[in-house]
Amino acid sequence: MRPAIEGSLPAEGDVTSEVPAARRALIEQSADSLGRMWADGCRQELLQEGRRATGGWPGTLREARARVECALRVEMHCRKLPAITEVERELAVRTTYASARSAWRKCADATTR
């Protein structure tokens, strides 16, 4: 595995090959749900402020990392599973961010029609 530059995500193949399939599926499912909830929450905040939820996804990888760190720590603890590793964390961050961005784009596309 090649080293990642500080603050960047490793290449996808570098991450997924090191995570057992069943555990990867659980992490990806949780991260996907987390991302969709994040986008919905951002959209709701804007609407409550009387603003439209349009334009590019406003979230950052730093925010995704913080959300993953908190949510997956609880998720794994509740399921009585070992805590996520650094490799799994980066997989979850990538999945969370992509899911949130995708959910945001779908909503933005629907509101601009």
Backbone atoms as SQL, in Angstrom:
CREATE TABLE atoms (id INTEGER PRIMARY KEY, chain TEXT, resi INTEGER, resn TEXT, atom TEXT, x REAL, y REAL, z REAL);
INSERT INTO atoms VALUES
  (1, 'A', 1, 'MET', 'N', 0.843, -1.175, 0.000),
  (2, 'A', 1, 'MET', 'CA', 0.000, 0.000, 0.000),
  (3, 'A', 1, 'MET', 'C', 0.885, 1.233, 0.000),
  (4, 'A', 2, 'ARG', 'N', 0.625, 2.172, -0.920),
  (5, 'A', 2, 'ARG', 'CA', 1.438, 3.374, -0.944),
  (6, 'A', 2, 'ARG', 'C', 0.972, 4.332, 0.140),
  (7, 'A', 3, 'PRO', 'N', 1.869, 5.122, 0.708),
  (8, 'A', 3, 'PRO', 'CA', 1.483, 6.024, 1.789),
  (9, 'A', 3, 'PRO', 'C', 0.581, 7.137, 1.282),
  (10, 'A', 4, 'ALA', 'N', -0.358, 7.535, 2.119),
  (11, 'A', 4, 'ALA', 'CA', -1.261, 8.626, 1.773),
  (12, 'A', 4, 'ALA', 'C', -0.632, 9.944, 2.198),
  (13, 'A', 5, 'ILE', 'N', -0.879, 10.978, 1.441),
  (14, 'A', 5, 'ILE', 'CA', -0.446, 12.316, 1.810),
  (15, 'A', 5, 'ILE', 'C', -1.331, 12.772, 2.966),
  (16, 'A', 6, 'GLU', 'N', -0.747, 13.417, 3.954),
  (17, 'A', 6, 'GLU', 'CA', -1.496, 13.888, 5.118),
  (18, 'A', 6, 'GLU', 'C', -2.727, 14.666, 4.672),
  (19, 'A', 7, 'GLY', 'N', -3.885, 14.296, 5.201),
  (20, 'A', 7, 'GLY', 'CA', -5.123, 15.000, 4.890),
  (21, 'A', 7, 'GLY', 'C', -5.838, 14.499, 3.647),
  (22, 'A', 8, 'SER', 'N', -5.234, 13.565, 2.921),
  (23, 'A', 8, 'SER', 'CA', -5.894, 13.044, 1.729),
  (24, 'A', 8, 'SER', 'C', -6.303, 11.600, 1.973),
  (25, 'A', 9, 'LEU', 'N', -7.178, 11.113, 1.127),
  (26, 'A', 9, 'LEU', 'CA', -7.628, 9.733, 1.241),
  (27, 'A', 9, 'LEU', 'C', -6.755, 8.832, 0.386),
  (28, 'A', 10, 'PRO', 'N', -6.448, 7.630, 0.866),
  (29, 'A', 10, 'PRO', 'CA', -5.713, 6.689, 0.025),
  (30, 'A', 10, 'PRO', 'C', -6.584, 6.246, -1.140),
  (31, 'A', 11, 'ALA', 'N', -5.954, 5.715, -2.174),
  (32, 'A', 11, 'ALA', 'CA', -6.700, 5.216, -3.327),
  (33, 'A', 11, 'ALA', 'C', -7.644, 4.107, -2.877),
  (34, 'A', 12, 'GLU', 'N', -8.790, 3.994, -3.528),
  (35, 'A', 12, 'GLU', 'CA', -9.815, 3.044, -3.108),
  (36, 'A', 12, 'GLU', 'C', -9.298, 1.619, -3.007),
  (37, 'A', 13, 'GLY', 'N', -8.547, 1.151, -3.978),
  (38, 'A', 13, 'GLY', 'CA', -8.019, -0.206, -3.942),
  (39, 'A', 13, 'GLY', 'C', -7.118, -0.438, -2.741),
  (40, 'A', 14, 'ASP', 'N', -6.419, 0.607, -2.300),
  (41, 'A', 14, 'ASP', 'CA', -5.551, 0.500, -1.135),
  (42, 'A', 14, 'ASP', 'C', -6.360, 0.218, 0.129),
  (43, 'A', 15, 'VAL', 'N', -7.574, 0.691, 0.169),
  (44, 'A', 15, 'VAL', 'CA', -8.406, 0.572, 1.360),
  (45, 'A', 15, 'VAL', 'C', -9.212, -0.717, 1.358),
  (46, 'A', 16, 'THR', 'N', -9.983, -0.941, 0.335),
  (47, 'A', 16, 'THR', 'CA', -10.942, -2.037, 0.348),
  (48, 'A', 16, 'THR', 'C', -10.298, -3.408, 0.356),
  (49, 'A', 17, 'SER', 'N', -9.103, -3.542, -0.169),
  (50, 'A', 17, 'SER', 'CA', -8.458, -4.862, -0.208),
  (51, 'A', 17, 'SER', 'C', -8.039, -5.340, 1.175),
  (52, 'A', 18, 'GLU', 'N', -7.934, -4.443, 2.140),
  (53, 'A', 18, 'GLU', 'CA', -7.476, -4.805, 3.480),
  (54, 'A', 18, 'GLU', 'C', -8.618, -5.059, 4.466),
  (55, 'A', 19, 'VAL', 'N', -9.853, -4.876, 4.044),
  (56, 'A', 19, 'VAL', 'CA', -10.999, -5.014, 4.948),
  (57, 'A', 19, 'VAL', 'C', -11.792, -6.258, 4.552),
  (58, 'A', 20, 'PRO', 'N', -12.020, -7.183, 5.499),
  (59, 'A', 20, 'PRO', 'CA', -12.831, -8.372, 5.187),
  (60, 'A', 20, 'PRO', 'C', -14.196, -7.968, 4.625),
  (61, 'A', 21, 'ALA', 'N', -14.684, -8.753, 3.679),
  (62, 'A', 21, 'ALA', 'CA', -15.898, -8.402, 2.930),
  (63, 'A', 21, 'ALA', 'C', -17.113, -8.128, 3.814),
  (64, 'A', 22, 'ALA', 'N', -17.391, -8.983, 4.788),
  (65, 'A', 22, 'ALA', 'CA', -18.587, -8.793, 5.627),
  (66, 'A', 22, 'ALA', 'C', -18.470, -7.514, 6.456),
  (67, 'A', 23, 'ARG', 'N', -17.297, -7.284, 6.996),
  (68, 'A', 23, 'ARG', 'CA', -17.078, -6.073, 7.799),
  (69, 'A', 23, 'ARG', 'C', -17.127, -4.834, 6.908),
  (70, 'A', 24, 'ARG', 'N', -16.541, -4.926, 5.708),
  (71, 'A', 24, 'ARG', 'CA', -16.574, -3.815, 4.757),
  (72, 'A', 24, 'ARG', 'C', -18.016, -3.466, 4.400),
  (73, 'A', 25, 'ALA', 'N', -18.843, -4.481, 4.164),
  (74, 'A', 25, 'ALA', 'CA', -20.247, -4.241, 3.812),
  (75, 'A', 25, 'ALA', 'C', -20.967, -3.505, 4.940),
  (76, 'A', 26, 'LEU', 'N', -20.739, -3.912, 6.175),
  (77, 'A', 26, 'LEU', 'CA', -21.363, -3.252, 7.322),
  (78, 'A', 26, 'LEU', 'C', -20.904, -1.799, 7.421),
  (79, 'A', 27, 'ILE', 'N', -19.614, -1.568, 7.288),
  (80, 'A', 27, 'ILE', 'CA', -19.072, -0.209, 7.384),
  (81, 'A', 27, 'ILE', 'C', -19.597, 0.663, 6.258),
  (82, 'A', 28, 'GLU', 'N', -19.606, 0.132, 5.033),
  (83, 'A', 28, 'GLU', 'CA', -20.100, 0.913, 3.896),
  (84, 'A', 28, 'GLU', 'C', -21.586, 1.232, 4.034),
  (85, 'A', 29, 'GLN', 'N', -22.364, 0.267, 4.513),
  (86, 'A', 29, 'GLN', 'CA', -23.798, 0.503, 4.703),
  (87, 'A', 29, 'GLN', 'C', -24.019, 1.591, 5.757),
  (88, 'A', 30, 'SER', 'N', -23.318, 1.503, 6.849),
  (89, 'A', 30, 'SER', 'CA', -23.444, 2.506, 7.908),
  (90, 'A', 30, 'SER', 'C', -22.996, 3.878, 7.414),
  (91, 'A', 31, 'ALA', 'N', -21.892, 3.909, 6.689),
  (92, 'A', 31, 'ALA', 'CA', -21.357, 5.172, 6.181),
  (93, 'A', 31, 'ALA', 'C', -22.284, 5.784, 5.129),
  (94, 'A', 32, 'ASP', 'N', -22.887, 4.959, 4.289),
  (95, 'A', 32, 'ASP', 'CA', -23.826, 5.452, 3.286),
  (96, 'A', 32, 'ASP', 'C', -25.024, 6.107, 3.963),
  (97, 'A', 33, 'SER', 'N', -25.552, 5.449, 4.958),
  (98, 'A', 33, 'SER', 'CA', -26.680, 5.997, 5.709),
  (99, 'A', 33, 'SER', 'C', -26.281, 7.294, 6.407),
  (100, 'A', 34, 'LEU', 'N', -25.108, 7.308, 6.998),
  (101, 'A', 34, 'LEU', 'CA', -24.598, 8.499, 7.669),
  (102, 'A', 34, 'LEU', 'C', -24.488, 9.668, 6.694),
  (103, 'A', 35, 'GLY', 'N', -23.997, 9.410, 5.509),
  (104, 'A', 35, 'GLY', 'CA', -23.870, 10.456, 4.496),
  (105, 'A', 35, 'GLY', 'C', -25.210, 11.020, 4.065),
  (106, 'A', 36, 'ARG', 'N', -26.180, 10.145, 3.843),
  (107, 'A', 36, 'ARG', 'CA', -27.510, 10.621, 3.452),
  (108, 'A', 36, 'ARG', 'C', -28.146, 11.452, 4.556),
  (109, 'A', 37, 'MET', 'N', -27.980, 11.022, 5.816),
  (110, 'A', 37, 'MET', 'CA', -28.526, 11.787, 6.941),
  (111, 'A', 37, 'MET', 'C', -27.818, 13.137, 7.067),
  (112, 'A', 38, 'TRP', 'N', -26.532, 13.168, 6.807),
  (113, 'A', 38, 'TRP', 'CA', -25.766, 14.405, 6.858),
  (114, 'A', 38, 'TRP', 'C', -26.291, 15.396, 5.820),
  (115, 'A', 39, 'ALA', 'N', -26.482, 14.932, 4.591),
  (116, 'A', 39, 'ALA', 'CA', -27.004, 15.808, 3.534),
  (117, 'A', 39, 'ALA', 'C', -28.406, 16.298, 3.872),
  (118, 'A', 40, 'ASP', 'N', -29.245, 15.409, 4.370),
  (119, 'A', 40, 'ASP', 'CA', -30.604, 15.811, 4.748),
  (120, 'A', 40, 'ASP', 'C', -30.579, 16.862, 5.852),
  (121, 'A', 41, 'GLY', 'N', -29.692, 16.668, 6.826),
  (122, 'A', 41, 'GLY', 'CA', -29.567, 17.627, 7.918),
  (123, 'A', 41, 'GLY', 'C', -29.105, 18.993, 7.432),
  (124, 'A', 42, 'CYS', 'N', -28.125, 19.005, 6.532),
  (125, 'A', 42, 'CYS', 'CA', -27.649, 20.275, 5.962),
  (126, 'A', 42, 'CYS', 'C', -28.771, 20.982, 5.204),
  (127, 'A', 43, 'ARG', 'N', -29.503, 20.207, 4.432),
  (128, 'A', 43, 'ARG', 'CA', -30.601, 20.773, 3.646),
  (129, 'A', 43, 'ARG', 'C', -31.670, 21.360, 4.573),
  (130, 'A', 44, 'GLN', 'N', -32.009, 20.634, 5.630),
  (131, 'A', 44, 'GLN', 'CA', -33.019, 21.111, 6.577),
  (132, 'A', 44, 'GLN', 'C', -32.571, 22.396, 7.276),
  (133, 'A', 45, 'GLU', 'N', -31.295, 22.466, 7.650),
  (134, 'A', 45, 'GLU', 'CA', -30.768, 23.680, 8.286),
  (135, 'A', 45, 'GLU', 'C', -30.915, 24.889, 7.366),
  (136, 'A', 46, 'LEU', 'N', -30.564, 24.712, 6.104),
  (137, 'A', 46, 'LEU', 'CA', -30.691, 25.818, 5.156),
  (138, 'A', 46, 'LEU', 'C', -32.142, 26.241, 4.982),
  (139, 'A', 47, 'LEU', 'N', -33.025, 25.263, 4.861),
  (140, 'A', 47, 'LEU', 'CA', -34.449, 25.576, 4.683),
  (141, 'A', 47, 'LEU', 'C', -35.007, 26.300, 5.903),
  (142, 'A', 48, 'GLN', 'N', -34.590, 25.913, 7.092),
  (143, 'A', 48, 'GLN', 'CA', -35.044, 26.584, 8.313),
  (144, 'A', 48, 'GLN', 'C', -34.549, 28.029, 8.375),
  (145, 'A', 49, 'GLU', 'N', -33.418, 28.294, 7.742),
  (146, 'A', 49, 'GLU', 'CA', -32.886, 29.657, 7.675),
  (147, 'A', 49, 'GLU', 'C', -33.513, 30.445, 6.534),
  (148, 'A', 50, 'GLY', 'N', -34.425, 29.819, 5.791),
  (149, 'A', 50, 'GLY', 'CA', -35.066, 30.478, 4.666),
  (150, 'A', 50, 'GLY', 'C', -34.197, 30.514, 3.417),
  (151, 'A', 51, 'ARG', 'N', -33.195, 29.660, 3.358),
  (152, 'A', 51, 'ARG', 'CA', -32.293, 29.605, 2.219),
  (153, 'A', 51, 'ARG', 'C', -32.572, 28.362, 1.392),
  (154, 'A', 52, 'ARG', 'N', -32.256, 28.432, 0.102),
  (155, 'A', 52, 'ARG', 'CA', -32.417, 27.271, -0.773),
  (156, 'A', 52, 'ARG', 'C', -31.191, 26.385, -0.683),
  (157, 'A', 53, 'ALA', 'N', -31.411, 25.097, -0.770),
  (158, 'A', 53, 'ALA', 'CA', -30.321, 24.121, -0.745),
  (159, 'A', 53, 'ALA', 'C', -29.901, 23.829, -2.180),
  (160, 'A', 54, 'THR', 'N', -29.135, 24.732, -2.759),
  (161, 'A', 54, 'THR', 'CA', -28.672, 24.573, -4.142),
  (162, 'A', 54, 'THR', 'C', -27.167, 24.720, -4.180),
  (163, 'A', 55, 'GLY', 'N', -26.613, 24.462, -5.337),
  (164, 'A', 55, 'GLY', 'CA', -25.167, 24.594, -5.506),
  (165, 'A', 55, 'GLY', 'C', -24.454, 23.305, -5.147),
  (166, 'A', 56, 'GLY', 'N', -23.139, 23.391, -5.048),
  (167, 'A', 56, 'GLY', 'CA', -22.321, 22.228, -4.734),
  (168, 'A', 56, 'GLY', 'C', -22.451, 21.802, -3.288),
  (169, 'A', 57, 'TRP', 'N', -22.083, 20.584, -3.036),
  (170, 'A', 57, 'TRP', 'CA', -22.137, 20.018, -1.683),
  (171, 'A', 57, 'TRP', 'C', -21.246, 20.853, -0.758),
  (172, 'A', 58, 'PRO', 'N', -21.810, 21.368, 0.345),
  (173, 'A', 58, 'PRO', 'CA', -21.035, 22.246, 1.230),
  (174, 'A', 58, 'PRO', 'C', -20.176, 21.519, 2.262),
  (175, 'A', 59, 'GLY', 'N', -20.290, 20.203, 2.371),
  (176, 'A', 59, 'GLY', 'CA', -19.546, 19.460, 3.380),
  (177, 'A', 59, 'GLY', 'C', -18.074, 19.296, 3.027),
  (178, 'A', 60, 'THR', 'N', -17.275, 18.949, 4.036),
  (179, 'A', 60, 'THR', 'CA', -15.840, 18.759, 3.846),
  (180, 'A', 60, 'THR', 'C', -15.427, 17.368, 4.322),
  (181, 'A', 61, 'LEU', 'N', -14.257, 16.930, 3.884),
  (182, 'A', 61, 'LEU', 'CA', -13.730, 15.649, 4.350),
  (183, 'A', 61, 'LEU', 'C', -13.464, 15.694, 5.858),
  (184, 'A', 62, 'ARG', 'N', -13.058, 16.824, 6.363),
  (185, 'A', 62, 'ARG', 'CA', -12.830, 16.958, 7.805),
  (186, 'A', 62, 'ARG', 'C', -14.138, 16.705, 8.570),
  (187, 'A', 63, 'GLU', 'N', -15.239, 17.249, 8.061),
  (188, 'A', 63, 'GLU', 'CA', -16.536, 17.007, 8.700),
  (189, 'A', 63, 'GLU', 'C', -16.923, 15.536, 8.589),
  (190, 'A', 64, 'ALA', 'N', -16.661, 14.939, 7.440),
  (191, 'A', 64, 'ALA', 'CA', -16.965, 13.524, 7.263),
  (192, 'A', 64, 'ALA', 'C', -16.175, 12.682, 8.266),
  (193, 'A', 65, 'ARG', 'N', -14.896, 13.001, 8.444),
  (194, 'A', 65, 'ARG', 'CA', -14.078, 12.263, 9.417),
  (195, 'A', 65, 'ARG', 'C', -14.656, 12.376, 10.827),
  (196, 'A', 66, 'ALA', 'N', -15.064, 13.573, 11.205),
  (197, 'A', 66, 'ALA', 'CA', -15.623, 13.774, 12.548),
  (198, 'A', 66, 'ALA', 'C', -16.909, 12.972, 12.722),
  (199, 'A', 67, 'ARG', 'N', -17.759, 12.986, 11.713),
  (200, 'A', 67, 'ARG', 'CA', -19.013, 12.244, 11.785),
  (201, 'A', 67, 'ARG', 'C', -18.766, 10.742, 11.847),
  (202, 'A', 68, 'VAL', 'N', -17.844, 10.261, 11.032),
  (203, 'A', 68, 'VAL', 'CA', -17.511, 8.835, 11.021),
  (204, 'A', 68, 'VAL', 'C', -16.941, 8.425, 12.373),
  (205, 'A', 69, 'GLU', 'N', -16.030, 9.207, 12.877),
  (206, 'A', 69, 'GLU', 'CA', -15.386, 8.883, 14.154),
  (207, 'A', 69, 'GLU', 'C', -16.435, 8.690, 15.252),
  (208, 'A', 70, 'CYS', 'N', -17.355, 9.586, 15.336),
  (209, 'A', 70, 'CYS', 'CA', -18.391, 9.512, 16.375),
  (210, 'A', 70, 'CYS', 'C', -19.379, 8.384, 16.100),
  (211, 'A', 71, 'ALA', 'N', -19.969, 8.372, 14.927),
  (212, 'A', 71, 'ALA', 'CA', -21.053, 7.432, 14.623),
  (213, 'A', 71, 'ALA', 'C', -20.580, 5.979, 14.590),
  (214, 'A', 72, 'LEU', 'N', -19.445, 5.728, 13.959),
  (215, 'A', 72, 'LEU', 'CA', -19.002, 4.336, 13.858),
  (216, 'A', 72, 'LEU', 'C', -18.436, 3.798, 15.163),
  (217, 'A', 73, 'ARG', 'N', -17.933, 4.681, 16.004),
  (218, 'A', 73, 'ARG', 'CA', -17.499, 4.229, 17.330),
  (219, 'A', 73, 'ARG', 'C', -18.710, 3.677, 18.086),
  (220, 'A', 74, 'VAL', 'N', -19.803, 4.410, 18.048),
  (221, 'A', 74, 'VAL', 'CA', -21.029, 3.979, 18.724),
  (222, 'A', 74, 'VAL', 'C', -21.588, 2.723, 18.061),
  (223, 'A', 75, 'GLU', 'N', -21.648, 2.734, 16.736),
  (224, 'A', 75, 'GLU', 'CA', -22.204, 1.595, 15.983),
  (225, 'A', 75, 'GLU', 'C', -21.465, 0.296, 16.306),
  (226, 'A', 76, 'MET', 'N', -20.152, 0.343, 16.251),
  (227, 'A', 76, 'MET', 'CA', -19.371, -0.872, 16.499),
  (228, 'A', 76, 'MET', 'C', -19.495, -1.306, 17.964),
  (229, 'A', 77, 'HIS', 'N', -19.532, -0.359, 18.853),
  (230, 'A', 77, 'HIS', 'CA', -19.692, -0.685, 20.277),
  (231, 'A', 77, 'HIS', 'C', -21.051, -1.341, 20.529),
  (232, 'A', 78, 'CYS', 'N', -22.103, -0.778, 19.959),
  (233, 'A', 78, 'CYS', 'CA', -23.445, -1.342, 20.137),
  (234, 'A', 78, 'CYS', 'C', -23.555, -2.748, 19.556),
  (235, 'A', 79, 'ARG', 'N', -22.826, -3.005, 18.489),
  (236, 'A', 79, 'ARG', 'CA', -22.837, -4.334, 17.866),
  (237, 'A', 79, 'ARG', 'C', -21.822, -5.273, 18.508),
  (238, 'A', 80, 'LYS', 'N', -21.110, -4.772, 19.507),
  (239, 'A', 80, 'LYS', 'CA', -20.085, -5.545, 20.222),
  (240, 'A', 80, 'LYS', 'C', -19.010, -6.072, 19.266),
  (241, 'A', 81, 'LEU', 'N', -18.607, -5.182, 18.355),
  (242, 'A', 81, 'LEU', 'CA', -17.553, -5.487, 17.388),
  (243, 'A', 81, 'LEU', 'C', -16.321, -4.654, 17.719),
  (244, 'A', 82, 'PRO', 'N', -15.147, -5.108, 17.284),
  (245, 'A', 82, 'PRO', 'CA', -13.944, -4.309, 17.503),
  (246, 'A', 82, 'PRO', 'C', -14.068, -2.933, 16.835),
  (247, 'A', 83, 'ALA', 'N', -13.429, -1.939, 17.423),
  (248, 'A', 83, 'ALA', 'CA', -13.434, -0.591, 16.843),
  (249, 'A', 83, 'ALA', 'C', -12.866, -0.627, 15.431),
  (250, 'A', 84, 'ILE', 'N', -13.260, 0.340, 14.622),
  (251, 'A', 84, 'ILE', 'CA', -12.750, 0.382, 13.256),
  (252, 'A', 84, 'ILE', 'C', -11.267, 0.751, 13.254),
  (253, 'A', 85, 'THR', 'N', -10.578, 0.214, 12.278),
  (254, 'A', 85, 'THR', 'CA', -9.155, 0.494, 12.104),
  (255, 'A', 85, 'THR', 'C', -9.002, 1.774, 11.288),
  (256, 'A', 86, 'GLU', 'N', -7.784, 2.229, 11.149),
  (257, 'A', 86, 'GLU', 'CA', -7.518, 3.425, 10.338),
  (258, 'A', 86, 'GLU', 'C', -7.929, 3.189, 8.883),
  (259, 'A', 87, 'VAL', 'N', -7.637, 2.026, 8.367),
  (260, 'A', 87, 'VAL', 'CA', -8.017, 1.689, 6.982),
  (261, 'A', 87, 'VAL', 'C', -9.539, 1.710, 6.840),
  (262, 'A', 88, 'GLU', 'N', -10.242, 1.113, 7.796),
  (263, 'A', 88, 'GLU', 'CA', -11.709, 1.096, 7.755),
  (264, 'A', 88, 'GLU', 'C', -12.275, 2.501, 7.923),
  (265, 'A', 89, 'ARG', 'N', -11.632, 3.302, 8.741),
  (266, 'A', 89, 'ARG', 'CA', -12.073, 4.684, 8.948),
  (267, 'A', 89, 'ARG', 'C', -12.011, 5.462, 7.634),
  (268, 'A', 90, 'GLU', 'N', -10.922, 5.300, 6.893),
  (269, 'A', 90, 'GLU', 'CA', -10.796, 6.011, 5.624),
  (270, 'A', 90, 'GLU', 'C', -11.816, 5.516, 4.597),
  (271, 'A', 91, 'LEU', 'N', -12.101, 4.224, 4.609),
  (272, 'A', 91, 'LEU', 'CA', -13.163, 3.689, 3.753),
  (273, 'A', 91, 'LEU', 'C', -14.501, 4.332, 4.128),
  (274, 'A', 92, 'ALA', 'N', -14.774, 4.414, 5.414),
  (275, 'A', 92, 'ALA', 'CA', -16.030, 5.012, 5.889),
  (276, 'A', 92, 'ALA', 'C', -16.102, 6.497, 5.555),
  (277, 'A', 93, 'VAL', 'N', -14.993, 7.198, 5.693),
  (278, 'A', 93, 'VAL', 'CA', -14.962, 8.629, 5.364),
  (279, 'A', 93, 'VAL', 'C', -15.283, 8.831, 3.890),
  (280, 'A', 94, 'ARG', 'N', -14.607, 8.063, 3.040),
  (281, 'A', 94, 'ARG', 'CA', -14.837, 8.182, 1.597),
  (282, 'A', 94, 'ARG', 'C', -16.302, 7.887, 1.252),
  (283, 'A', 95, 'THR', 'N', -16.843, 6.828, 1.851),
  (284, 'A', 95, 'THR', 'CA', -18.221, 6.431, 1.566),
  (285, 'A', 95, 'THR', 'C', -19.214, 7.466, 2.087),
  (286, 'A', 96, 'THR', 'N', -18.990, 7.962, 3.284),
  (287, 'A', 96, 'THR', 'CA', -19.872, 8.975, 3.876),
  (288, 'A', 96, 'THR', 'C', -19.899, 10.233, 3.026),
  (289, 'A', 97, 'TYR', 'N', -18.723, 10.705, 2.668),
  (290, 'A', 97, 'TYR', 'CA', -18.632, 11.933, 1.875),
  (291, 'A', 97, 'TYR', 'C', -19.309, 11.758, 0.511),
  (292, 'A', 98, 'ALA', 'N', -19.038, 10.648, -0.161),
  (293, 'A', 98, 'ALA', 'CA', -19.630, 10.393, -1.485),
  (294, 'A', 98, 'ALA', 'C', -21.146, 10.266, -1.389),
  (295, 'A', 99, 'SER', 'N', -21.626, 9.602, -0.356),
  (296, 'A', 99, 'SER', 'CA', -23.061, 9.437, -0.169),
  (297, 'A', 99, 'SER', 'C', -23.742, 10.780, 0.074),
  (298, 'A', 100, 'ALA', 'N', -23.130, 11.598, 0.918),
  (299, 'A', 100, 'ALA', 'CA', -23.702, 12.916, 1.213),
  (300, 'A', 100, 'ALA', 'C', -23.717, 13.785, -0.041),
  (301, 'A', 101, 'ARG', 'N', -22.622, 13.790, -0.762),
  (302, 'A', 101, 'ARG', 'CA', -22.537, 14.595, -1.986),
  (303, 'A', 101, 'ARG', 'C', -23.572, 14.134, -3.013),
  (304, 'A', 102, 'SER', 'N', -23.736, 12.829, -3.148),
  (305, 'A', 102, 'SER', 'CA', -24.714, 12.291, -4.089),
  (306, 'A', 102, 'SER', 'C', -26.140, 12.667, -3.684),
  (307, 'A', 103, 'ALA', 'N', -26.454, 12.514, -2.410),
  (308, 'A', 103, 'ALA', 'CA', -27.798, 12.873, -1.921),
  (309, 'A', 103, 'ALA', 'C', -28.061, 14.360, -2.117),
  (310, 'A', 104, 'TRP', 'N', -27.042, 15.169, -1.877),
  (311, 'A', 104, 'TRP', 'CA', -27.171, 16.616, -2.045),
  (312, 'A', 104, 'TRP', 'C', -27.444, 16.962, -3.509),
  (313, 'A', 105, 'ARG', 'N', -26.685, 16.342, -4.404),
  (314, 'A', 105, 'ARG', 'CA', -26.852, 16.612, -5.834),
  (315, 'A', 105, 'ARG', 'C', -28.234, 16.216, -6.324),
  (316, 'A', 106, 'LYS', 'N', -28.744, 15.079, -5.861),
  (317, 'A', 106, 'LYS', 'CA', -30.085, 14.637, -6.271),
  (318, 'A', 106, 'LYS', 'C', -31.125, 15.659, -5.852),
  (319, 'A', 107, 'CYS', 'N', -30.993, 16.170, -4.644),
  (320, 'A', 107, 'CYS', 'CA', -31.947, 17.173, -4.152),
  (321, 'A', 107, 'CYS', 'C', -31.789, 18.477, -4.914),
  (322, 'A', 108, 'ALA', 'N', -30.548, 18.907, -5.137),
  (323, 'A', 108, 'ALA', 'CA', -30.296, 20.155, -5.861),
  (324, 'A', 108, 'ALA', 'C', -30.814, 20.052, -7.289),
  (325, 'A', 109, 'ASP', 'N', -30.614, 18.890, -7.919),
  (326, 'A', 109, 'ASP', 'CA', -31.120, 18.678, -9.284),
  (327, 'A', 109, 'ASP', 'C', -32.635, 18.753, -9.323),
  (328, 'A', 110, 'ALA', 'N', -33.287, 18.185, -8.309),
  (329, 'A', 110, 'ALA', 'CA', -34.749, 18.177, -8.263),
  (330, 'A', 110, 'ALA', 'C', -35.319, 19.567, -8.035),
  (331, 'A', 111, 'THR', 'N', -34.622, 20.407, -7.269),
  (332, 'A', 111, 'THR', 'CA', -35.145, 21.739, -6.968),
  (333, 'A', 111, 'THR', 'C', -34.852, 22.746, -8.066),
  (334, 'A', 112, 'THR', 'N', -33.934, 22.454, -8.983),
  (335, 'A', 112, 'THR', 'CA', -33.607, 23.390, -10.050),
  (336, 'A', 112, 'THR', 'C', -34.416, 23.132, -11.321),
  (337, 'A', 113, 'ARG', 'N', -35.223, 22.117, -11.311),
  (338, 'A', 113, 'ARG', 'CA', -36.013, 21.793, -12.516),
  (339, 'A', 113, 'ARG', 'C', -37.220, 22.676, -12.617);
